[in-house]
Amino acid sequence: QNVELNKVQDKVSVSQGNLLDGVNEQADIVVANILAEVIMRFTDDVAKVVKPGGYFIASGIIQTKKQDVKEAIIASGFTVEETILMEDWVAIIAKRND
C-alpha cells in the first residue's frame, strides 16, 4: 500500500520472505530493520546480494550491540560510512567494498 500511495510501484518491488532466502539477483541496496543478533548472522549473505559499491542499511539496533554489529558488517566486506543514533537506537549505513 505504501508503494502505491507514494506512486513508485513502477520503481519499487516488495516481497515477503525469510531474510535473503530465494534472492538470486544483486541489489543496489539492502535494508534491514531487525534485531542486532539477526543482522550479525546474515551479513555474509547480504554481501553476496549487494552489488560492489552498493549499500547495506541496518537499523533497529540497540546501543549496546552497536560495536558488535559494526564488526560483523566490516568482516563481511563493507565499510561503515555513517552511524546514526536516535535515543537508544542505532542505524548503520555501510558500503560494500569493490
C-alpha positions in Angstrom: 0.0 0.0 0.0 2.8 2.4 0.9 4.4 1.9 -2.5 1.1 2.7 -4.3 0.4 5.7 -2.0 3.8 7.1 -3.0 3.2 6.3 -6.7 6.5 4.4 -7.0 5.1 1.0 -8.0 6.9 1.2 -11.3 10.3 1.6 -9.4 9.9 -0.5 -6.2 9.1 -4.1 -5.8 8.2 -5.6 -2.4 8.1 -9.2 -1.5 7.9 -11.2 1.7 10.4 -13.9 2.5 12.8 -15.4 5.1 15.7 -12.9 5.1 17.6 -13.4 1.8 16.4 -16.9 1.1 15.5 -17.1 -2.6 17.2 -13.8 -3.6 19.2 -14.6 -6.6 19.9 -11.2 -8.2 22.1 -8.5 -6.9 20.7 -5.3 -5.4 22.0 -1.7 -5.1 20.8 -1.6 -1.5 19.6 -3.9 1.2 17.8 -2.5 4.2 17.2 -4.5 7.4 15.3 -3.2 10.5 15.6 -6.2 12.7 17.3 -7.4 15.9 21.1 -7.0 16.1 21.6 -10.7 16.6 19.8 -11.4 13.3 21.7 -8.8 11.4 25.0 -10.2 12.6 24.0 -13.7 11.5 23.3 -12.7 7.9 25.9 -10.1 7.0 27.8 -12.5 4.8 24.5 -13.3 2.9 24.0 -9.5 2.5 27.4 -9.2 1.0 26.5 -11.8 -1.6 23.5 -9.9 -2.9 24.7 -6.3 -2.6 26.4 -5.1 -5.7 30.0 -3.9 -5.3 29.7 -0.3 -4.3 26.2 -0.9 -3.1 24.8 -0.2 0.3 23.6 -2.1 3.4 21.5 -0.1 5.9 21.0 -1.9 9.2 18.7 -0.4 11.8 16.7 -1.5 14.9 20.0 -1.9 16.7 20.2 -1.2 20.4 23.2 0.9 21.6 24.8 -2.0 23.5 25.0 -4.0 20.3 26.3 -1.2 18.0 30.0 -2.3 18.0 29.2 -6.0 17.5 27.1 -5.2 14.5 29.7 -2.8 13.1 32.4 -5.5 13.4 30.2 -8.1 11.7 29.4 -5.7 8.8 33.1 -4.9 8.3 34.1 -8.5 8.5 31.7 -9.2 5.6 33.4 -6.8 3.3 31.7 -3.5 4.0 33.0 -0.1 5.0 30.8 1.7 7.6 30.1 5.2 6.2 27.7 6.5 8.8 26.3 5.6 12.2 23.1 7.4 13.1 21.9 7.5 16.8 18.3 8.3 17.8 17.7 7.9 21.5 18.6 4.3 22.3 18.5 3.1 18.7 21.3 2.9 16.1 21.3 2.7 12.3 24.4 1.9 10.3 25.0 2.8 6.7 27.7 0.7 5.0 29.1 0.4 1.5 30.2 -2.8 0.0 33.8 -2.7 -0.9 34.6 -3.1 -4.6 
